[in-house]
Amino acid sequence: MYSSDGIGSDIIVKVITIILIIFIVGAMATFIFMSDGKREDHLMITLYGFSVKGEVFEESIIPSFREYWKNMTGEEVFFETTYAGSGRITNQVIAGAPAEVMVLSTEWDAIQLERNGLVETDWRSFPYNGTVSRSPWVILVREGNPKGITDFEDLAMDGIELVHADPLTSGGACWSVFSVYGSELRRSEVKDGYRNTTAARELLQGLMGNVISWQSSARKALSQFALGYGDALITYENDALLAMEKGEPVEVIYPSSTIYSEHKAVIIDKNINEDEREVIDAFMDFLQGNVSQRAFVEYNFRSVQEELNDMNPDLPDVEDPFTVDYLGGWEAARTGLIDGLFQDLKG
């Protein structure tokens, strides 16, 4: 015989189960509908930037662009951002990370993205060849400069300890190598009438022998230096000035000759949809405009618009600046000095 109570219990369980399934399916449908609605209502730009760009973008440029776009179109635009060493974020995007716009420390990274089929829009066709900001390379020392450091050649002296970023992951580290090597070429060219590559190699070798820690990015190298490691750090001018503004017990030394790093903005065409093109193109134009360029100067970067740099009294004239073109351009400098000389010296 069958129990009527058992049958009733089974029916109740089945009814409750069906109700729960209907509720879950309905909730999922509502969530999907609302999510789709949000995707339709809001634009999103995925921005990857090299490590020292975090403050100026998060605190100034991105909020300004969001306001600009809202006033112009009535639409909200949001940003997903990632900041790390220029080489590292480049490798991440080549491996599949979803960046749509990248602000890179070096043109070499842009070239790698192009060679991997991720970049179709030629950054060289933009104003200033795609450069959105610049920064000379300087030496950061302890307050009072107890080691008496006045130029790059002093960093190769016995007893000097250095913190340095790794050129294999950090665009900033590449600029540092270029600045040291190039400065000796220029010094010998003025003094002896020719570029003494042997002297430049020896200076770089001596400096590398004094490095006590290799970090993955220029910002991480600065962070370690701020913790008390090392006597000196070669870094971006803007990061050195930022450390002073934060009250770190440090001083900035301007070498007699140093390189100007040039920071490139590129579109990762492979990762964007056509309906995003308008806002991304507008953002790229915005980076070259007065609002962004003034923000760069306020945060101690050098503007591509030279006249704006006078706004910041903490940006002095550099005695003998040069660019990567002095070293033959990025292709020659990267392969010759990083993949070649640096790797040989580091062993």
Beta strands, then each sheet from edge to edge (+ up, - down):
strand 1: 42-50
strand 2: 76-84
strand 3: 101-104
strand 4: 131-142
strand 5: 162-165
strand 6: 211-215
strand 7: 232-236
strand 8: 250-253
strand 9: 257-267
strand 10: 320-322
sheet 1: 2+ 1+ 3+ 9- 4+ 7- 5- 6-
sheet 2: 2+ 1+ 3+ 9- 10-
sheet 3: 2+ 1+ 3+ 9- 4+ 8-
end
